[in-house]
Amino acid sequence: MSKSTETEIITQLDTLLEAEREALLRGDLQAIADTVAQKEQLIDTLNEGADRQADLSGLHHKLQRNQALLDGALQGIRAVAARMAAYRRIRRSMDTYDSQGRKQTIPGDVSRKVEKRA
């Protein structure tokens, strides 16, 4: 791989990582998913090249930064999913304790009809 081709790929990857960062900050999951294939292709092409350690130090920093943002986004998604599951559980039934400490389950009765009043 020629030095100019390698530099061009590094520039493309750098631009792609910046776009990925912006998508992560916006919470645009579709844009993040769209960058994955492009990123893999560019990285595979770079891996075919030879000695370029100095050129990749900036990319390495951006990759780590984006990975931290992605980890935070995934943690947030998991927290929301857990919270939504808790809400669904509460809608079906609620567990309470009586004065003797015995557990009691109060069934949830979800009414799905609309009442029209004049």
N, C-alpha and C positions, 0 to 999 in steps of 0.2 A: 504494500500500500504506500502510495506516495505521501510525502509530508503535507502537500496541499490538500489532498483528499482527507487525510487524517484530521487536519485543522478544520476543514469544512464540517466533518462529522462531529467533532467536538463542539463547534459553534452551534450546530443544529441541536445537539443534545443539551447544551447550555440553555438555549432558547426554550426547548421543550420542558426542561426542569423549572424554568421561571413560570411558564404557562401552567404547569402542574401545581406549583406553589400558589398561584393566584386562584386556581380552581379549589384547592384545599381551603384556602382562607375564605372563599365564598361559600363553601359547602356544596359545590357543584359536583355531585357524585358521577354524573354522566360524563362530564369533561375529564374527570380523573380516570374513569374506565377507558375512555378513548385514547388517552396518552400511553396506556400500558403497552400495547402492541408496538407503537412507534418507538417507545423507549427500549423495549427488548431488541428490536431490530437494530437500532443504532448501537447499543451496547455489544451485541453479537458481532457487528461489523468492526467495532473498535477492538474487540478481543482477538480478531484475526491479525491485527497489526502487531508490530514488535515493541520497541522500547519507547514509552511515552509517559513514564511515571510523573515527570514534572508537569506535563500538560494536563494531567487528570486531577491534580490536587484541588483545584477550584471546583471541579465537578463532584469530587468526593464530599466536599463540605456541603454542597447543595443537595446531594443525595441523602446525606445524614439529616439535614434540616427537613427535607420533605418527608422522610421516614418518620421523624418525630411528630410532624403535623398529622400524618396519616394515622399513626398510632393513637394520637389524641382524638381524632375523628372517630376511629373505631371504638374507642373507649366510650365516647359520648353516645354512639349508636347503641352499644350494648346496654348502657344505663337507661336509655329511653325504652328499649325493648323490655328490660326488666320491670320498669315502672308501668308500662302498658300491661304486662302480664299480671302485675299486682292489682291493677284496676279491674281487669277482667275477672280475677279471682274474687274480688270484693263484690262485684255485681252478682255473681252466682250465689255466694254465701259469705257470712261474716262470722268469725269465731270470737266468742267472748268468754268470760269466766264469771261464775256466780260468786256469792259471798263465801262459800266454802272452798273456792278455788277449783271447782270442777269446770271443765271446758264445755261450752255449749255452742252449737252451730245454729245460726239464724239463717234460714234459707232466703235467698234473694228472689223476689218475684218480679221479673221484668215484664212490664206491660208494654206491648208494642202497638197499641191502638191510639188513635187520635180522637179526642172528644171535641166536637164542634158545638159551640154555644152561640146562641143568638144574641 
